[in-house]
């Protein structure tokens, strides 16, 4: 890799500082934008710095540590400002969607939900019992679960496009069973789970839960 984002960012900051302290026009440096390969390499650098492994993250069993979400996001945003448009930027967006999904999942999991028990009946998700005393907490946690689901679904679409369009991405990121583990996050029954909770809140608790995709 010819230049790291930290070096490039330092150069940008230095140029901005110079413009603020002098009346003389400062020439804009020519900066080489990061390629797809360089962005993937930078992901590995961030992994080593934060003791993470982005390709292995998966909801809910192998999630990134909560303390690493903010620094990962900050570093990714810096990369985004330096990456070429197209596949490099798309890969960064896919990674951001992974982080957003996990942040929402963690937040929802930390809400005291009261008692809501789900079970499978004839391949359908049913609410076995629900504590209406905590209906607002249950609703808020379900909204956040939906936010996590939407970000996961967005990641899925972006990453699929990247792997379909780029041989380099397929070689460096992986395909089929070697794809990022985030593909396998446990959202297979997400919509059924949320619908079951919506129905239980409405018919048993008299509470209307409106889920949005944002």
Secondary structure as GFF3:
##gff-version 3
##sequence-region A 1 214
A	DSSP	alpha_helix	5	21	.	.	.	ID=ss1
A	DSSP	alpha_helix	36	50	.	.	.	ID=ss2
A	DSSP	three_ten_helix	54	56	.	.	.	ID=ss3
A	DSSP	alpha_helix	66	82	.	.	.	ID=ss4
A	DSSP	alpha_helix	87	109	.	.	.	ID=ss5
A	DSSP	beta_strand	116	121	.	.	.	ID=ss6
A	DSSP	beta_strand	124	130	.	.	.	ID=ss7
A	DSSP	three_ten_helix	132	134	.	.	.	ID=ss8
A	DSSP	alpha_helix	135	165	.	.	.	ID=ss9
A	DSSP	alpha_helix	167	173	.	.	.	ID=ss10
A	DSSP	three_ten_helix	176	178	.	.	.	ID=ss11
A	DSSP	three_ten_helix	181	184	.	.	.	ID=ss12
A	DSSP	alpha_helix	190	205	.	.	.	ID=ss13
###
